[in-house]
Every structure is written in C-alpha cells, then in structure tokens.
Amino acid sequence: MNRKSDFKILGYTVGQVPNLPLILLLAAVIVERSTESGSLTNRVSDSIFLMALTIWSYLETFQGVNLLRRAMGVAGFFIVGARLIGEL
C-alpha cells in the first residue's frame, strides 16, 4: 500500500485511496443492487462481494494504518461470517 497517498491530519491518517478489494466490493454492490434478485449476475456479484470483503477485512485487520481501520477490518469479518451463517 502506498503510504504517500494517505491523507493525514497532525500525523494521523484520516483518508486513503481505495485499494483494489474495496473497489471490487463497491462495484459488486452496485451490480447486485441493479440486477434482478436470484439471477446469475446477482449471484456472481454477491460472491465477488463476499470475496472482496474478506480480502479487504484481512488487509485492514492485519495491515491497517491505525486502530480505527483495524477495527473496521474486524467488523468486516463479522459481516462475512453473518452472511455465511445466514446462507446455511
């Protein structure tokens, strides 16, 4: 991750350029919301959403630049877990 693109205030990172898993996650949400529920495109975008969220959560949990980002990564894991449990 390029730390030079971080937006900092008083040395504390408050913003970053989105990484690839986050961009994929947002694109999957847009596609999922704009397609018919249950269609192949909808199911594929839901799978991409879960994979991208899992990767993003891992990166934020273990490589996040501050405690807030690491907490968001852990929250992402809870969302993935809840979605997977809901599918059982």
FIVOTI-587924 format. One record per residue (C-alpha): residue in three letters; y negated, z, x; residue number from 1. Coordinates in Angstrom, 3 decimals, always signed. Each point is the difference from the previous one (the first is absolute). Layout:
<nodes>
NODE  residuo         v         w         u  num
NODE      ALA         Y         Z         X  NUM
...
</nodes>
This chain:
<nodes>
NODE  residuo         v         w         u  num
NODE      MET    +0.000    +0.000    +0.000    1
NODE      ASN    -3.375    -0.960    +1.414    2
NODE      ARG    -2.063    +3.192    +0.202    3
NODE      LYS    -3.198    -1.972    +0.741    4
NODE      SER    -0.129    -1.177    -3.626    5
NODE      ASP    -0.103    +3.586    -1.311    6
NODE      PHE    -3.126    +1.111    -1.862    7
NODE      LYS    -0.919    +3.437    +1.329    8
NODE      ILE    -2.575    +2.606    -0.936    9
NODE      LEU    -0.521    +2.752    +2.584   10
NODE      GLY    +3.242    -1.032    +1.702   11
NODE      TYR    +2.064    +0.361    -3.203   12
NODE      THR    +1.681    -3.172    -1.279   13
NODE      VAL    -1.016    -0.634    -3.620   14
NODE      GLY    +1.038    -3.639    -0.341   15
NODE      GLN    +2.221    -2.619    +1.589   16
NODE      VAL    +0.789    -3.660    -0.423   17
NODE      PRO    +3.130    -0.212    -2.217   18
NODE      ASN    +3.250    -0.630    +1.849   19
NODE      LEU    +2.596    -2.605    -1.043   20
NODE      PRO    +2.206    +2.315    -2.136   21
NODE      LEU    -3.052    +1.107    -1.995   22
NODE      ILE    -1.114    -3.605    -0.542   23
NODE      LEU    +3.518    -0.920    -1.190   24
NODE      LEU    +0.044    +3.052    -2.254   25
NODE      LEU    -3.279    -0.972    -1.665   26
NODE      ALA    +1.105    -3.625    -0.414   27
NODE      ALA    +3.290    +1.134    -1.561   28
NODE      VAL    -1.865    +2.213    -2.475   29
NODE      ILE    -2.229    -2.902    -1.050   30
NODE      VAL    +2.982    -2.340    -0.457   31
NODE      GLU    +2.022    +2.664    -1.815   32
NODE      ARG    -2.826    +0.725    -2.440   33
NODE      SER    -0.644    -3.679    -0.695   34
NODE      THR    +3.602    -1.034    -0.725   35
NODE      GLU    +2.245    +0.629    -2.970   36
NODE      SER    +1.997    +3.216    +0.192   37
NODE      GLY    +3.638    -0.636    +0.923   38
NODE      SER    -0.566    -3.486    +1.410   39
NODE      LEU    +1.362    -0.929    +3.418   40
NODE      THR    -3.500    -0.098    +1.492   41
NODE      ASN    -0.732    +3.450    -1.414   42
NODE      ARG    +3.197    +1.483    +1.430   43
NODE      VAL    -0.549    -1.585    +3.431   44
NODE      SER    -3.587    +1.266    +0.138   45
NODE      ASP    +1.219    +3.484    -0.983   46
NODE      SER    +2.488    -0.095    +2.898   47
NODE      ILE    -2.713    -1.153    +2.406   48
NODE      PHE    -2.238    +2.805    -1.296   49
NODE      LEU    +2.639    +2.653    +0.726   50
NODE      MET    +0.839    -1.384    +3.457   51
NODE      ALA    -3.669    -0.311    +0.984   52
NODE      LEU    -0.771    +3.503    -1.306   53
NODE      THR    +2.936    +1.421    +1.956   54
NODE      ILE    -1.128    -1.660    +3.241   55
NODE      TRP    -3.655    +0.967    -0.571   56
NODE      SER    +1.014    +3.606    -0.769   57
NODE      TYR    +2.057    +0.205    +3.168   58
NODE      LEU    -2.839    -1.364    +2.136   59
NODE      GLU    -2.577    +2.339    -1.552   60
NODE      THR    +2.268    +3.065    +0.162   61
NODE      PHE    +0.900    -0.389    +3.657   62
NODE      GLN    -2.941    -1.991    +1.428   63
NODE      GLY    -2.893    +0.935    -2.302   64
NODE      VAL    -3.309    +0.640    +1.755   65
NODE      ASN    -0.752    +3.239    -1.852   66
NODE      LEU    +1.563    +2.588    -2.298   67
NODE      LEU    -1.192    -1.708    -3.193   68
NODE      ARG    +1.670    -3.294    +0.955   69
NODE      ARG    +3.226    +1.832    +0.862   70
NODE      ALA    -0.083    +1.798    -3.353   71
NODE      MET    -0.471    -3.346    -1.773   72
NODE      GLY    +3.070    -1.279    +1.847   73
NODE      VAL    +2.073    +2.942    -1.228   74
NODE      ALA    -1.311    -0.590    -3.540   75
NODE      GLY    +1.112    -3.625    +0.310   76
NODE      PHE    +3.535    +1.175    +0.790   77
NODE      PHE    -0.039    +2.142    -3.151   78
NODE      ILE    -1.070    -3.017    -2.065   79
NODE      VAL    +2.810    -2.111    +1.468   80
NODE      GLY    +2.497    +2.794    -0.640   81
NODE      ALA    -1.162    +0.454    -3.586   82
NODE      ARG    +0.227    -3.748    -0.679   83
NODE      LEU    +3.503    -0.198    +1.481   84
NODE      ILE    +1.211    +3.046    -1.936   85
NODE      GLY    -1.461    -1.533    -3.162   86
NODE      GLU    +2.117    -3.118    +0.570   87
NODE      LEU    +3.276    +1.968    +0.021   88
</nodes>
